Amino acid sequence: MVSNIHADELVLSLIGDDERGYDFITEQDILALKSFSSEQGMISLYLDTRPERLQVEPLVLRYKNLVASQRDRITDRNELLLFDAITSHIGSLLEHSLGRSPMGRGLVIFAAPFKFSPKRDREVKYEKFLIYHLPEAPVDFLAWGKLPVLTPLLIQLDEHEPTGVVLADRRRARFFVYYMGEVAEYNISEVDETPSKTKALGWGAHNHEQWQEEHWRQHYRHVVELTEIIDRKARWKWLVIAGPDEIPHEIADLLPKPLREKLLGVVNMSLRVTYNDVRDKVAPLVQEAEVREERERLAVLTGELERRNGRAVAGLADTTFAGQQARIDTLFFPPDFVHKGWQCRNCQGLIADLAEAPPKTCLYCGSDQLETVPDVVTLLAEQTLNLGGHVEVVRDPENQAILKSHGNIGALLRY
């Protein structure tokens, strides 16, 4: 019975579907990347692969521009040979396979060499070569260093939290997760194996119907019990109940309060659906919830900005300053907002405003060792995530218009 399953013993394996090309990126994947370093150097590449962007600016051309900009900073000859070999390999992939019909709306590549022979055929053998396709478009970016650059990826993971999907009829239940724009199924199911009673006739018909209805309710209770166990382990943000006829409503009525608070809605669906069917039914509910939540959080931001001594800031300079004070709880900006700034080499402090020239000295330590950074917004987002805050990339056009009136960037503060 379901009640005998302990959460620590429940192993959740995912059988995914990459028809759209989005990838499931797990906590284990991120932990492995965070702990990884390459003494020889590694590429971190992010590319916008939206069809509308590809029509205006070809993928390979944008990639070559990124490579040229980074290449100019490398002075060591052997390091340059390695960089050229890796970027040439990635360029070939973009031109002949990855760029032909890009999957997803964003592309991420991490490439770290294991062995390289510059005097031979200059073939690179990789210790790590990862390709991820994302549901949202990142800002084009290429970095070369010992550590992977994870901030744009972490921002999308922070935005796209998992939604549980429970699909049930009167005999069976299947369990899914909608995450990063795709659906995968857990390798467990609830099956009611109690044989059906022979249908009674005459005076016994009423008792038979009562027995059968109670039998179905018992099955629904088992489904809810298993849903609670999976939710505790998988930490779903939202929940969707699906099934034929009125069954989803009957199961929803049995949900305990914590699950009811996560419920986005019920959906009519057969148990014989494909992963893509589940995704297409659930995606609109999640997207509406994300826009609604985005608007609600923005309303809190604007309310705090209007309130005297409210816990919020807006504008590039004030938001960056609040970040340096570790006061940001939630950072808001649109996906295409990129702005240059400066970073102090002495204290690593970030400085940004609308001025073209940097200040003469660091605002925090007084050092004159300031260097220009091309995208201070991403660095501020990285800092916010590292300090346990959240990043809200405002994607809805109406919500972007609200944020634009406050300088395109703002933050709710811890204090």
Helices and strands as residue ranges (DSSP letters): G 2-4, G 7-9, E 14-16, H 27-34, E 42-48, H 51-56, H 59-71, H 77-93, I 94-98, E 106-116, E 124-134, E 141-145, H 151-159, E 163-168, E 172-179, E 182-191, G 202-204, H 205-234, E 238-243, H 247-252, H 257-260, E 263-268, H 275-306, E 312-314, H 316-324, E 328-333, E 341-344, E 350-351, E 370-373, H 376-386, E 390-393, H 397-404, E 410-413
